[in-house]
Amino acid sequence: MSLAALIAAARSAQASDLHLEPGLPACLRLRGQLKNVGDPIPGSGEDLDGDGVQDGPASLAGVVLTTPPFPYPRPQVEEPVGLPVLFDGELTAEDRQNLHYCEVGLENAELVTSGIYGWAMVATGVGESISTAQQRANRLADRVIIPNIRYRRDIGERLMAEDLARIESLDVLDAA
């Protein structure tokens, strides 16, 4: 099943998540439960989206954007819900592909915060290096406007500064 078909299946089933891991079947999260769909996902360097192009190694960074009451549930901390979710400038198709909504809903055809934890969305960035992926994720996160939004800009720093070299020294990663 192509990546486009998996995304279409997730949208059609109103899944909250689409889980992809090389070597395992794709999974949709439906009402809190994971359901296997499709064949095992190809590994790195294989054609992941069915376009005939071998997908090579890349880095991905994800920045979680939250509002209060995060990290507590609303029953423990009284915080407003239904805050407007806006964007600085028009979103491109790539921007929309790299924003992953979590506790966001629609009210009068406008995006608003919803849910009980304040976990609004994840802004992701992809690049040839961890640094490039991090910069792209942060640049996209900076364009999200929600009252009292919070997120960390240092995601990936420790990995780049020390942890990646340590992991590579263990010789447990596949050579790219």
C-alpha positions as CSV (number, residue, x, y, z in Angstrom):
1,M,0.0,0.0,0.0
2,S,1.5,3.4,-1.0
3,L,1.9,6.2,1.6
4,A,-0.8,8.2,-0.1
5,A,-3.2,5.2,0.2
6,L,-2.3,4.8,3.9
7,I,-3.0,8.5,4.6
8,A,-6.3,8.2,2.7
9,A,-7.2,5.2,4.8
10,A,-6.3,7.0,8.0
11,R,-8.4,10.0,7.0
12,S,-11.3,7.8,5.9
13,A,-11.3,5.9,9.2
14,Q,-10.9,9.1,11.1
15,A,-7.8,7.6,12.8
16,S,-6.0,9.8,15.3
17,D,-2.6,8.4,14.4
18,L,-0.9,6.6,11.5
19,H,2.1,4.6,12.8
20,L,4.8,3.6,10.3
21,E,7.9,1.6,11.2
22,P,10.2,-0.2,8.8
23,G,9.6,-3.9,8.7
24,L,6.2,-3.7,10.5
25,P,2.7,-3.3,9.1
26,A,1.3,0.2,9.1
27,C,-1.1,0.8,12.0
28,L,-4.0,3.2,12.5
29,R,-5.1,4.3,16.0
30,L,-8.8,4.0,16.1
31,R,-10.6,5.0,19.4
32,G,-7.3,4.5,21.3
33,Q,-6.6,1.0,19.8
34,L,-3.9,0.2,17.1
35,K,-5.2,-1.7,14.1
36,N,-2.8,-3.2,11.5
37,V,-3.4,-2.2,7.9
38,G,-1.4,-3.0,4.8
39,D,1.9,-4.8,4.3
40,P,5.1,-4.3,6.2
41,I,6.7,-0.9,5.6
42,P,9.9,-1.0,3.5
43,G,13.2,-0.2,5.2
44,S,15.5,2.8,4.7
45,G,16.6,3.3,1.2
46,E,13.5,1.7,-0.3
47,D,10.5,3.3,-2.2
48,L,8.4,4.5,0.8
49,D,5.8,6.4,-1.2
50,G,5.4,4.4,-4.3
51,D,6.7,7.0,-6.6
52,G,9.5,4.8,-8.0
53,V,12.2,6.8,-6.2
54,Q,14.4,5.2,-3.6
55,D,14.1,7.2,-0.4
56,G,17.5,7.8,1.2
57,P,18.5,8.6,4.7
58,A,17.2,11.8,6.2
59,S,16.8,13.3,9.6
60,L,13.5,14.3,11.2
61,A,12.8,16.7,14.2
62,G,9.5,17.1,15.9
63,V,8.6,20.0,18.2
64,V,5.5,19.5,20.5
65,L,3.4,22.6,20.9
66,T,1.4,22.8,24.1
67,T,-0.9,25.1,26.0
68,P,-1.9,25.0,29.7
69,P,-2.8,22.8,31.5
70,F,0.0,20.7,29.9
71,P,1.4,18.5,31.5
72,Y,-1.7,18.2,33.7
73,P,-5.2,17.3,32.7
74,R,-7.9,20.0,32.8
75,P,-9.8,18.4,35.7
76,Q,-6.6,19.0,37.9
77,V,-5.9,22.5,36.5
78,E,-8.7,24.8,35.3
79,E,-7.6,26.3,32.0
80,P,-9.6,27.5,29.1
81,V,-10.3,25.4,26.0
82,G,-11.4,26.6,22.6
83,L,-8.5,29.0,22.1
84,P,-8.0,30.1,18.5
85,V,-5.3,28.4,16.5
86,L,-3.8,30.8,13.9
87,F,-0.8,30.8,11.6
88,D,1.6,33.6,10.7
89,G,1.1,33.7,6.9
90,E,-0.4,31.3,4.4
91,L,0.5,27.6,5.0
92,T,2.1,25.9,2.0
93,A,1.3,22.2,1.2
94,E,4.6,21.3,2.8
95,D,3.7,23.2,5.9
96,R,0.4,21.4,6.2
97,Q,2.2,18.1,5.7
98,N,4.5,18.9,8.6
99,L,1.9,20.0,11.1
100,H,0.3,17.1,13.0
101,Y,-2.8,18.2,15.0
102,C,-3.4,16.6,18.3
103,E,-5.9,18.3,20.6
104,V,-7.3,20.7,17.9
105,G,-10.9,20.9,16.8
106,L,-13.2,23.0,14.6
107,E,-15.6,25.6,16.0
108,N,-17.5,27.6,13.4
109,A,-15.1,26.4,10.7
110,E,-12.1,27.8,12.6
111,L,-9.3,25.8,14.3
112,V,-9.4,25.9,18.1
113,T,-7.7,24.0,21.0
114,S,-9.6,21.0,22.4
115,G,-9.0,18.0,24.6
116,I,-8.0,17.7,28.2
117,Y,-4.2,17.9,28.2
118,G,-3.2,21.0,26.1
119,W,-1.2,19.0,23.6
120,A,-2.0,21.1,20.5
121,M,0.2,19.8,17.7
122,V,3.6,18.7,16.6
123,A,5.6,20.7,14.0
124,T,8.1,18.6,12.1
125,G,11.0,19.3,9.9
126,V,13.0,17.0,7.5
127,G,16.5,17.6,6.3
128,E,19.7,16.0,5.2
129,S,21.1,16.7,8.7
130,I,19.7,16.8,12.3
131,S,20.5,20.6,12.4
132,T,18.5,21.3,9.2
133,A,15.5,19.2,10.3
134,Q,15.6,21.0,13.7
135,Q,15.7,24.5,12.0
136,R,12.8,23.6,9.7
137,A,10.7,22.3,12.6
138,N,11.4,25.4,14.7
139,R,10.7,27.7,11.8
140,L,7.3,26.1,11.3
141,A,6.6,26.1,15.1
142,D,7.3,29.8,15.2
143,R,4.5,30.4,12.8
144,V,1.8,28.8,15.0
145,I,-0.1,31.4,17.0
146,I,-2.1,30.2,20.0
147,P,-2.6,32.2,23.2
148,N,0.0,31.0,25.8
149,I,1.6,28.5,23.5
150,R,4.7,26.8,24.8
151,Y,7.4,24.6,23.1
152,R,11.1,23.9,23.4
153,R,13.5,25.1,20.7
154,D,16.4,22.9,21.9
155,I,15.0,19.6,20.5
156,G,17.9,17.7,19.0
157,E,20.7,19.8,20.6
158,R,21.9,17.1,23.0
159,L,21.7,14.5,20.2
160,M,23.9,16.6,18.0
161,A,26.3,17.7,20.8
162,E,27.0,14.3,22.4
163,D,24.5,11.5,22.1
164,L,24.8,10.7,18.4
165,A,28.5,10.2,18.5
166,R,28.0,7.9,21.5
167,I,25.3,5.9,19.7
168,E,27.4,5.7,16.5
169,S,30.4,4.4,18.6
170,L,28.2,1.4,19.6
171,D,28.0,0.4,16.0
172,V,24.2,-0.4,16.2
173,L,23.0,1.9,13.4
174,D,22.8,0.7,9.8
175,A,25.3,2.4,7.5
176,A,23.6,5.0,5.3
